[in-house]
Amino acid sequence: MSLKKSERRQRIKFRIRKIVSGTADRPRLSVFRSNKEIYAQIIDDVNGVTLVAASSREKEITKGTNVETASAVGKLVAERAKSAGIETVSFDRGGYLYHGRIKSLAEGAREGGLKF
């Protein structure tokens, strides 16, 4: 029996979330990728709050290729995290392969100064 793409991703996501969770001193950098946009948020799972968020829909993000845009979102979320006093995070790829836009966002966040 073959799974739908969304069901397969959901299973992978649950498997990752069993391991990765965010605390106040090391929050989780969660990524969501739609067909057009990419979103990133830094979450404290203990208190259940989003500390910082950024997406490709914001005005300060210049649209280029999808990979360039993802990198810009990574840099923006890192900049906002720095101003909120967040240095280190756990990366949650959200069931997506670490490749393409997801990899670009992670590298952009690292360039921006986040450690994970």
NUVEX-650004 format. One record per atom (N, C-alpha, C, O): x negated, y negated, z negated; atom name; residue number from 0; residue in three letters. Coordinates in Angstrom, 3 decimals. Example, Ala and Ser with C-alpha at 12.3 -4.5 7.8 and 13.67 -1.06 7.14 Angstrom:
BEGIN
         c1         c2         c3   atom    nr   rest
    -13.190      5.690     -7.800      N     0    ALA
    -12.300      4.500     -7.800     CA     0    ALA
    -13.200      3.300     -7.800      C     0    ALA
    -14.236      3.319     -8.465      O     0    ALA
    -12.850      2.250     -7.080      N     1    SER
    -13.670      1.060     -7.140     CA     1    SER
    -12.900     -0.030     -7.870      C     1    SER
    -13.409     -1.138     -8.039      O     1    SER
***
This chain:
BEGIN
         c1         c2         c3   atom    nr   rest
     -0.839      1.192      0.000      N     0    MET
      0.000      0.000      0.000     CA     0    MET
     -0.876     -1.245      0.000      C     0    MET
     -1.749     -1.400     -0.854      O     0    MET
     -0.645     -2.106      0.937      N     1    SER
     -1.466     -3.318      1.009     CA     1    SER
     -0.792     -4.472      0.281      C     1    SER
      0.429     -4.622      0.309      O     1    SER
     -1.611     -5.275     -0.364      N     2    LEU
     -1.109     -6.428     -1.094     CA     2    LEU
     -1.052     -7.640     -0.193      C     2    LEU
     -1.798     -7.748      0.780      O     2    LEU
     -0.159     -8.549     -0.531      N     3    LYS
     -0.152     -9.827      0.157     CA     3    LYS
     -1.382    -10.604     -0.284      C     3    LYS
     -1.949    -10.327     -1.341      O     3    LYS
     -1.790    -11.559      0.509      N     4    LYS
     -2.971    -12.360      0.192     CA     4    LYS
     -2.815    -13.074     -1.152      C     4    LYS
     -3.752    -13.131     -1.948      O     4    LYS
     -1.622    -13.616     -1.392      N     5    SER
     -1.384    -14.343     -2.643     CA     5    SER
     -1.407    -13.407     -3.859      C     5    SER
     -1.884    -13.790     -4.927      O     5    SER
     -0.889    -12.176     -3.698      N     6    GLU
     -0.901    -11.211     -4.787     CA     6    GLU
     -2.321    -10.771     -5.116      C     6    GLU
     -2.676    -10.612     -6.284      O     6    GLU
     -3.123    -10.577     -4.089      N     7    ARG
     -4.520    -10.190     -4.264     CA     7    ARG
     -5.276    -11.284     -5.012      C     7    ARG
     -6.033    -10.997     -5.939      O     7    ARG
     -5.070    -12.546     -4.608      N     8    ARG
     -5.732    -13.668     -5.260     CA     8    ARG
     -5.290    -13.779     -6.715      C     8    ARG
     -6.100    -14.087     -7.589      O     8    ARG
     -4.002    -13.528     -6.979      N     9    GLN
     -3.480    -13.604     -8.337     CA     9    GLN
     -4.146    -12.560     -9.237      C     9    GLN
     -4.477    -12.855    -10.386      O     9    GLN
     -4.340    -11.357     -8.730      N    10    ARG
     -5.016    -10.311     -9.493     CA    10    ARG
     -6.456    -10.702     -9.801      C    10    ARG
     -6.923    -10.525    -10.926      O    10    ARG
     -7.154    -11.228     -8.811      N    11    ILE
     -8.541    -11.676     -9.009     CA    11    ILE
     -8.574    -12.802    -10.034      C    11    ILE
     -9.451    -12.842    -10.897      O    11    ILE
     -7.610    -13.719     -9.933      N    12    LYS
     -7.536    -14.857    -10.856     CA    12    LYS
     -7.352    -14.379    -12.296      C    12    LYS
     -8.016    -14.881    -13.203      O    12    LYS
     -6.460    -13.419    -12.512      N    13    PHE
     -6.244    -12.875    -13.859     CA    13    PHE
     -7.511    -12.199    -14.390      C    13    PHE
     -7.840    -12.315    -15.570      O    13    PHE
     -8.212    -11.495    -13.505      N    14    ARG
     -9.453    -10.823    -13.903     CA    14    ARG
    -10.501    -11.842    -14.344      C    14    ARG
    -11.210    -11.623    -15.327      O    14    ARG
    -10.598    -12.953    -13.618      N    15    ILE
    -11.545    -14.010    -13.976     CA    15    ILE
    -11.134    -14.666    -15.291      C    15    ILE
    -11.979    -14.933    -16.145      O    15    ILE
     -9.834    -14.927    -15.455      N    16    ARG
     -9.346    -15.646    -16.639     CA    16    ARG
     -9.450    -14.812    -17.915      C    16    ARG
     -9.407    -15.368    -19.013      O    16    ARG
     -9.587    -13.479    -17.792      N    17    LYS
     -9.832    -12.661    -18.974     CA    17    LYS
    -11.187    -13.015    -19.575      C    17    LYS
    -11.385    -12.913    -20.786      O    17    LYS
    -12.111    -13.428    -18.725      N    18    ILE
    -13.484    -13.710    -19.133     CA    18    ILE
    -13.702    -15.197    -19.390      C    18    ILE
    -14.279    -15.568    -20.413      O    18    ILE
    -13.250    -16.054    -18.475      N    19    VAL
    -13.537    -17.487    -18.534     CA    19    VAL
    -12.405    -18.234    -19.231      C    19    VAL
    -11.250    -18.168    -18.811      O    19    VAL
    -12.757    -18.949    -20.306      N    20    SER
    -11.774    -19.836    -20.920     CA    20    SER
    -12.509    -21.070    -21.420      C    20    SER
    -13.703    -21.014    -21.713      O    20    SER
    -11.791    -22.185    -21.515      N    21    GLY
    -12.406    -23.443    -21.892     CA    21    GLY
    -12.197    -23.774    -23.351      C    21    GLY
    -11.115    -23.562    -23.897      O    21    GLY
    -13.229    -24.293    -23.978      N    22    THR
    -13.136    -24.773    -25.351     CA    22    THR
    -13.388    -26.270    -25.342      C    22    THR
    -13.645    -26.856    -24.290      O    22    THR
    -13.316    -26.889    -26.513      N    23    ALA
    -13.526    -28.330    -26.585     CA    23    ALA
    -14.965    -28.695    -26.219      C    23    ALA
    -15.198    -29.717    -25.573      O    23    ALA
    -15.941    -27.857    -26.633      N    24    ASP
    -17.333    -28.183    -26.318     CA    24    ASP
    -17.782    -27.641    -24.971      C    24    ASP
    -18.766    -28.132    -24.418      O    24    ASP
    -17.088    -26.640    -24.422      N    25    ARG
    -17.399    -26.140    -23.069     CA    25    ARG
    -16.089    -25.875    -22.330      C    25    ARG
    -15.628    -24.736    -22.271      O    25    ARG
    -15.484    -26.935    -21.762      N    26    PRO
    -14.200    -26.762    -21.072     CA    26    PRO
    -14.359    -26.031    -19.738      C    26    PRO
    -15.472    -25.803    -19.264      O    26    PRO
    -13.232    -25.675    -19.154      N    27    ARG
    -13.200    -24.901    -17.913     CA    27    ARG
    -12.956    -25.838    -16.727      C    27    ARG
    -12.027    -26.646    -16.749      O    27    ARG
    -13.785    -25.726    -15.703      N    28    LEU
    -13.588    -26.471    -14.452     CA    28    LEU
    -12.809    -25.568    -13.506      C    28    LEU
    -13.357    -24.626    -12.933      O    28    LEU
    -11.520    -25.867    -13.350      N    29    SER
    -10.629    -25.047    -12.544     CA    29    SER
    -10.435    -25.675    -11.167      C    29    SER
    -10.290    -26.892    -11.044      O    29    SER
    -10.434    -24.839    -10.142      N    30    VAL
    -10.320    -25.309     -8.760     CA    30    VAL
     -9.072    -24.723     -8.118      C    30    VAL
     -8.800    -23.531     -8.259      O    30    VAL
     -8.310    -25.560     -7.410      N    31    PHE
     -7.195    -25.085     -6.601     CA    31    PHE
     -7.402    -25.592     -5.180      C    31    PHE
     -7.701    -26.766     -4.962      O    31    PHE
     -7.239    -24.699     -4.228      N    32    ARG
     -7.452    -25.026     -2.832     CA    32    ARG
     -6.163    -24.760     -2.062      C    32    ARG
     -5.674    -23.631     -2.029      O    32    ARG
     -5.620    -25.798     -1.447      N    33    SER
     -4.476    -25.587     -0.567     CA    33    SER
     -5.006    -25.648      0.863      C    33    SER
     -6.209    -25.805      1.073      O    33    SER
     -4.130    -25.526      1.828      N    34    ASN
     -4.596    -25.571      3.214     CA    34    ASN
     -5.164    -26.929      3.592      C    34    ASN
     -6.102    -27.012      4.385      O    34    ASN
     -4.599    -27.999      3.027      N    35    LYS
     -5.038    -29.347      3.396     CA    35    LYS
     -5.938    -30.004      2.354      C    35    LYS
     -6.874    -30.720      2.707      O    35    LYS
     -5.664    -29.767      1.081      N    36    GLU
     -6.323    -30.516      0.005     CA    36    GLU
     -7.099    -29.576     -0.919      C    36    GLU
     -6.986    -28.353     -0.829      O    36    GLU
     -7.894    -30.185     -1.813      N    37    ILE
     -8.578    -29.426     -2.853     CA    37    ILE
     -8.490    -30.218     -4.151      C    37    ILE
     -8.635    -31.441     -4.156      O    37    ILE
     -8.253    -29.513     -5.241      N    38    TYR
     -8.041    -30.141     -6.543     CA    38    TYR
     -8.989    -29.515     -7.555      C    38    TYR
     -9.278    -28.321     -7.483      O    38    TYR
     -9.472    -30.319     -8.496      N    39    ALA
    -10.317    -29.809     -9.576     CA    39    ALA
     -9.877    -30.467    -10.870      C    39    ALA
     -9.586    -31.663    -10.907      O    39    ALA
     -9.830    -29.676    -11.929      N    40    GLN
     -9.525    -30.259    -13.234     CA    40    GLN
    -10.350    -29.566    -14.305      C    40    GLN
    -10.662    -28.380    -14.205      O    40    GLN
    -10.694    -30.328    -15.326      N    41    ILE
    -11.446    -29.806    -16.450     CA    41    ILE
    -10.470    -29.651    -17.604      C    41    ILE
     -9.830    -30.612    -18.031      O    41    ILE
    -10.367    -28.413    -18.107      N    42    ILE
     -9.307    -28.046    -19.037     CA    42    ILE
     -9.887    -27.521    -20.343      C    42    ILE
    -10.829    -26.728    -20.342      O    42    ILE
     -9.314    -27.971    -21.457      N    43    ASP
     -9.592    -27.397    -22.774     CA    43    ASP
     -8.453    -26.422    -23.061      C    43    ASP
     -7.342    -26.844    -23.380      O    43    ASP
     -8.725    -25.113    -22.950      N    44    ASP
     -7.678    -24.105    -23.105     CA    44    ASP
     -7.244    -23.915    -24.550      C    44    ASP
     -6.122    -23.475    -24.801      O    44    ASP
     -8.107    -24.238    -25.502      N    45    VAL
     -7.756    -24.072    -26.915     CA    45    VAL
     -6.602    -25.006    -27.277      C    45    VAL
     -5.634    -24.591    -27.914      O    45    VAL
     -6.715    -26.278    -26.862      N    46    ASN
     -5.661    -27.256    -27.142     CA    46    ASN
     -4.647    -27.362    -26.013      C    46    ASN
     -3.614    -28.013    -26.168      O    46    ASN
     -4.932    -26.729    -24.876      N    47    GLY
     -3.997    -26.732    -23.753     CA    47    GLY
     -3.852    -28.085    -23.090      C    47    GLY
     -2.744    -28.479    -22.727      O    47    GLY
     -4.962    -28.811    -22.923      N    48    VAL
     -4.907    -30.137    -22.311     CA    48    VAL
     -5.899    -30.241    -21.160      C    48    VAL
     -6.970    -29.635    -21.181      O    48    VAL
     -5.517    -31.023    -20.159      N    49    THR
     -6.418    -31.360    -19.071     CA    49    THR
     -7.182    -32.609    -19.476      C    49    THR
     -6.582    -33.638    -19.785      O    49    THR
     -8.495    -32.517    -19.474      N    50    LEU
     -9.332    -33.631    -19.910     CA    50    LEU
     -9.636    -34.584    -18.759      C    50    LEU
     -9.577    -35.802    -18.922      O    50    LEU
     -9.963    -34.021    -17.592      N    51    VAL
    -10.357    -34.806    -16.422     CA    51    VAL
     -9.810    -34.108    -15.182      C    51    VAL
     -9.758    -32.879    -15.135      O    51    VAL
     -9.404    -34.878    -14.185      N    52    ALA
     -8.940    -34.277    -12.925     CA    52    ALA
     -9.368    -35.137    -11.751      C    52    ALA
     -9.570    -36.344    -11.891      O    52    ALA
     -9.504    -34.507    -10.591      N    53    ALA
     -9.813    -35.213     -9.348     CA    53    ALA
     -9.269    -34.381     -8.197      C    53    ALA
     -9.178    -33.157     -8.293      O    53    ALA
     -8.911    -35.048     -7.114      N    54    SER
     -8.430    -34.312     -5.949     CA    54    SER
     -8.789    -35.062     -4.671      C    54    SER
     -9.202    -36.221     -4.702      O    54    SER
     -8.622    -34.377     -3.564      N    55    SER
     -8.935    -34.974     -2.268     CA    55    SER
     -7.843    -35.931     -1.811      C    55    SER
     -7.984    -36.567     -0.767      O    55    SER
     -6.759    -36.045     -2.568      N    56    ARG
     -5.672    -36.960     -2.205     CA    56    ARG
     -5.921    -38.376     -2.701      C    56    ARG
     -5.186    -39.292     -2.331      O    56    ARG
     -6.934    -38.574     -3.524      N    57    GLU
     -7.193    -39.889     -4.103     CA    57    GLU
     -7.813    -40.827     -3.080      C    57    GLU
     -8.470    -40.394     -2.133      O    57    GLU
     -7.593    -42.115     -3.290      N    58    LYS
     -8.020    -43.115     -2.321     CA    58    LYS
     -9.533    -43.250     -2.209      C    58    LYS
    -10.048    -43.561     -1.135      O    58    LYS
    -10.256    -43.015     -3.317      N    59    GLU
    -11.710    -43.192     -3.268     CA    59    GLU
    -12.440    -42.053     -2.558      C    59    GLU
    -13.642    -42.151     -2.308      O    59    GLU
    -11.732    -40.981     -2.233      N    60    ILE
    -12.330    -39.871     -1.482     CA    60    ILE
    -12.204    -40.165      0.010      C    60    ILE
    -11.104    -40.348      0.533      O    60    ILE
    -13.352    -40.206      0.682      N    61    THR
    -13.320    -40.419      2.133     CA    61    THR
    -13.143    -39.074      2.822      C    61    THR
    -13.795    -38.090      2.475      O    61    THR
    -12.263    -39.051      3.791      N    62    LYS
    -11.961    -37.808      4.502     CA    62    LYS
    -13.029    -37.553      5.563      C    62    LYS
    -13.295    -38.398      6.417      O    62    LYS
    -13.627    -36.378      5.488      N    63    GLY
    -14.554    -35.914      6.508     CA    63    GLY
    -14.118    -34.507      6.862      C    63    GLY
    -12.930    -34.231      7.027      O    63    GLY
    -15.097    -33.619      6.977      N    64    THR
    -14.734    -32.215      7.130     CA    64    THR
    -14.260    -31.716      5.771      C    64    THR
    -14.484    -32.371      4.753      O    64    THR
    -13.613    -30.571      5.755      N    65    ASN
    -13.115    -30.018      4.492     CA    65    ASN
    -14.230    -29.805      3.479      C    65    ASN
    -14.049    -30.066      2.290      O    65    ASN
    -15.396    -29.326      3.949      N    66    VAL
    -16.521    -29.048      3.058     CA    66    VAL
    -17.085    -30.351      2.488      C    66    VAL
    -17.424    -30.410      1.306      O    66    VAL
    -17.186    -31.384      3.309      N    67    GLU
    -17.685    -32.688      2.837     CA    67    GLU
    -16.719    -33.287      1.812      C    67    GLU
    -17.145    -33.849      0.802      O    67    GLU
    -15.436    -33.164      2.076      N    68    THR
    -14.425    -33.682      1.158     CA    68    THR
    -14.494    -32.955     -0.178      C    68    THR
    -14.396    -33.582     -1.233      O    68    THR
    -14.662    -31.635     -0.140      N    69    ALA
    -14.761    -30.846     -1.373     CA    69    ALA
    -15.979    -31.274     -2.185      C    69    ALA
    -15.913    -31.350     -3.412      O    69    ALA
    -17.075    -31.550     -1.513      N    70    SER
    -18.280    -32.004     -2.200     CA    70    SER
    -18.045    -33.354     -2.876      C    70    SER
    -18.505    -33.582     -3.995      O    70    SER
    -17.337    -34.234     -2.201      N    71    ALA
    -17.013    -35.551     -2.768     CA    71    ALA
    -16.110    -35.417     -3.988      C    71    ALA
    -16.263    -36.161     -4.957      O    71    ALA
    -15.168    -34.473     -3.948      N    72    VAL
    -14.285    -34.228     -5.096     CA    72    VAL
    -15.113    -33.704     -6.268      C    72    VAL
    -14.882    -34.093     -7.413      O    72    VAL
    -16.075    -32.825     -5.988      N    73    GLY
    -16.960    -32.307     -7.038     CA    73    GLY
    -17.757    -33.410     -7.702      C    73    GLY
    -17.896    -33.436     -8.924      O    73    GLY
    -18.280    -34.325     -6.894      N    74    LYS
    -19.051    -35.451     -7.447     CA    74    LYS
    -18.159    -36.366     -8.277      C    74    LYS
    -18.573    -36.860     -9.326      O    74    LYS
    -16.930    -36.590     -7.804      N    75    LEU
    -15.992    -37.457     -8.531     CA    75    LEU
    -15.592    -36.845     -9.870      C    75    LEU
    -15.542    -37.548    -10.879      O    75    LEU
    -15.307    -35.544     -9.889      N    76    VAL
    -14.920    -34.901    -11.150     CA    76    VAL
    -16.096    -34.891    -12.124      C    76    VAL
    -15.899    -35.010    -13.333      O    76    VAL
    -17.322    -34.751    -11.603      N    77    ALA
    -18.509    -34.784    -12.467     CA    77    ALA
    -18.711    -36.177    -13.058      C    77    ALA
    -19.044    -36.321    -14.234      O    77    ALA
    -18.505    -37.191    -12.234      N    78    GLU
    -18.641    -38.580    -12.697     CA    78    GLU
    -17.626    -38.882    -13.805      C    78    GLU
    -17.965    -39.496    -14.817      O    78    GLU
    -16.382    -38.446    -13.603      N    79    ARG
    -15.334    -38.668    -14.608     CA    79    ARG
    -15.610    -37.863    -15.879      C    79    ARG
    -15.323    -38.320    -16.985      O    79    ARG
    -16.169    -36.665    -15.713      N    80    ALA
    -16.499    -35.842    -16.882     CA    80    ALA
    -17.614    -36.491    -17.694      C    80    ALA
    -17.576    -36.490    -18.924      O    80    ALA
    -18.602    -37.044    -17.003      N    81    LYS
    -19.705    -37.731    -17.687     CA    81    LYS
    -19.177    -38.892    -18.508      C    81    LYS
    -19.596    -39.089    -19.649      O    81    LYS
    -18.254    -39.668    -17.933      N    82    SER
    -17.705    -40.814    -18.659     CA    82    SER
    -16.831    -40.364    -19.832      C    82    SER
    -16.644    -41.120    -20.786      O    82    SER
    -16.293    -39.134    -19.772      N    83    ALA
    -15.501    -38.596    -20.880     CA    83    ALA
    -16.378    -37.868    -21.894      C    83    ALA
    -15.880    -37.362    -22.899      O    83    ALA
    -17.697    -37.816    -21.629      N    84    GLY
    -18.628    -37.186    -22.562     CA    84    GLY
    -18.749    -35.681    -22.405      C    84    GLY
    -19.131    -34.989    -23.349      O    84    GLY
    -18.431    -35.165    -21.228      N    85    ILE
    -18.519    -33.723    -20.982     CA    85    ILE
    -19.783    -33.453    -20.165      C    85    ILE
    -19.981    -34.031    -19.096      O    85    ILE
    -20.638    -32.561    -20.688      N    86    GLU
    -21.897    -32.237    -20.015     CA    86    GLU
    -21.865    -30.861    -19.356      C    86    GLU
    -22.278    -30.707    -18.206      O    86    GLU
    -21.367    -29.852    -20.098      N    87    THR
    -21.376    -28.481    -19.594     CA    87    THR
    -19.945    -27.960    -19.462      C    87    THR
    -19.075    -28.291    -20.268      O    87    THR
    -19.719    -27.149    -18.444      N    88    VAL
    -18.405    -26.555    -18.202     CA    88    VAL
    -18.567    -25.092    -17.792      C    88    VAL
    -19.660    -24.659    -17.429      O    88    VAL
    -17.476    -24.341    -17.855      N    89    SER
    -17.412    -22.994    -17.286     CA    89    SER
    -16.682    -23.133    -15.955      C    89    SER
    -15.630    -23.768    -15.890      O    89    SER
    -17.219    -22.555    -14.913      N    90    PHE
    -16.612    -22.695    -13.588     CA    90    PHE
    -15.599    -21.590    -13.355      C    90    PHE
    -15.917    -20.407    -13.478      O    90    PHE
    -14.371    -21.981    -13.017      N    91    ASP
    -13.295    -21.040    -12.710     CA    91    ASP
    -12.935    -21.226    -11.236      C    91    ASP
    -12.313    -22.220    -10.863      O    91    ASP
    -13.324    -20.276    -10.415      N    92    ARG
    -13.099    -20.411     -8.975     CA    92    ARG
    -11.667    -20.094     -8.578      C    92    ARG
    -11.316    -20.211     -7.404      O    92    ARG
    -10.844    -19.700     -9.522      N    93    GLY
     -9.410    -19.542     -9.285     CA    93    GLY
     -9.023    -18.434     -8.338      C    93    GLY
     -7.990    -18.524     -7.675      O    93    GLY
     -9.833    -17.382     -8.256      N    94    GLY
     -9.499    -16.260     -7.387     CA    94    GLY
     -9.984    -16.422     -5.958      C    94    GLY
     -9.805    -15.523     -5.136      O    94    GLY
    -10.592    -17.552     -5.656      N    95    TYR
    -11.137    -17.769     -4.311     CA    95    TYR
    -12.569    -17.269     -4.268      C    95    TYR
    -13.235    -17.196     -5.300      O    95    TYR
    -13.046    -16.924     -3.080      N    96    LEU
    -14.435    -16.527     -2.925     CA    96    LEU
    -15.335    -17.743     -3.142      C    96    LEU
    -14.976    -18.859     -2.767      O    96    LEU
    -16.503    -17.526     -3.748      N    97    TYR
    -17.455    -18.621     -3.960     CA    97    TYR
    -18.175    -18.852     -2.646      C    97    TYR
    -19.239    -18.296     -2.377      O    97    TYR
    -17.539    -19.710     -1.824      N    98    HIS
    -17.983    -19.805     -0.447     CA    98    HIS
    -17.214    -20.960      0.176      C    98    HIS
    -16.074    -21.212     -0.214      O    98    HIS
    -17.791    -21.655      1.114      N    99    GLY
    -17.086    -22.731      1.807     CA    99    GLY
    -16.762    -23.904      0.914      C    99    GLY
    -17.650    -24.486      0.291      O    99    GLY
    -15.488    -24.252      0.850      N   100    ARG
    -15.053    -25.434      0.089     CA   100    ARG
    -15.288    -25.293     -1.407      C   100    ARG
    -15.639    -26.265     -2.076      O   100    ARG
    -15.095    -24.073     -1.943      N   101    ILE
    -15.281    -23.843     -3.377     CA   101    ILE
    -16.759    -24.034     -3.741      C   101    ILE
    -17.082    -24.692     -4.730      O   101    ILE
    -17.634    -23.463     -2.946      N   102    LYS
    -19.076    -23.588     -3.174     CA   102    LYS
    -19.510    -25.044     -3.051      C   102    LYS
    -20.327    -25.521     -3.838      O   102    LYS
    -18.968    -25.742     -2.071      N   103    SER
    -19.300    -27.147     -1.854     CA   103    SER
    -18.870    -28.010     -3.038      C   103    SER
    -19.607    -28.903     -3.457      O   103    SER
    -17.679    -27.746     -3.577      N   104    LEU
    -17.203    -28.489     -4.746     CA   104    LEU
    -18.113    -28.238     -5.946      C   104    LEU
    -18.462    -29.168     -6.673      O   104    LEU
    -18.494    -26.980     -6.147      N   105    ALA
    -19.370    -26.638     -7.274     CA   105    ALA
    -20.733    -27.324     -7.140      C   105    ALA
    -21.263    -27.851     -8.118      O   105    ALA
    -21.295    -27.318     -5.933      N   106    GLU
    -22.594    -27.959     -5.719     CA   106    GLU
    -22.487    -29.472     -5.886      C   106    GLU
    -23.408    -30.109     -6.397      O   106    GLU
    -21.366    -30.047     -5.455      N   107    GLY
    -21.141    -31.480     -5.648     CA   107    GLY
    -21.064    -31.838     -7.129      C   107    GLY
    -21.585    -32.870     -7.553      O   107    GLY
    -20.411    -30.980     -7.915      N   108    ALA
    -20.313    -31.205     -9.355     CA   108    ALA
    -21.679    -31.094    -10.013      C   108    ALA
    -21.999    -31.853    -10.928      O   108    ALA
    -22.483    -30.147     -9.545      N   109    ARG
    -23.852    -30.011    -10.084     CA   109    ARG
    -24.690    -31.236     -9.735      C   109    ARG
    -25.447    -31.732    -10.571      O   109    ARG
    -24.558    -31.724     -8.506      N   110    GLU
    -25.272    -32.950     -8.109     CA   110    GLU
    -24.848    -34.134     -8.964      C   110    GLU
    -25.658    -35.005     -9.283      O   110    GLU
    -23.569    -34.160     -9.332      N   111    GLY
    -23.042    -35.228    -10.170     CA   111    GLY
    -23.511    -35.138    -11.614      C   111    GLY
    -23.305    -36.074    -12.388      O   111    GLY
    -24.140    -34.021    -11.992      N   112    GLY
    -24.715    -33.914    -13.327     CA   112    GLY
    -24.055    -32.920    -14.260      C   112    GLY
    -24.458    -32.815    -15.418      O   112    GLY
    -23.040    -32.177    -13.791      N   113    LEU
    -22.438    -31.154    -14.659     CA   113    LEU
    -23.321    -29.912    -14.680      C   113    LEU
    -23.957    -29.572    -13.683      O   113    LEU
    -23.351    -29.248    -15.815      N   114    LYS
    -24.117    -28.003    -15.937     CA   114    LYS
    -23.153    -26.840    -16.107      C   114    LYS
    -22.262    -26.868    -16.956      O   114    LYS
    -23.353    -25.801    -15.273      N   115    PHE
    -22.603    -24.542    -15.431     CA   115    PHE
    -23.309    -23.417    -14.731      C   115    PHE
    -22.832    -22.282    -14.750      O   115    PHE
***
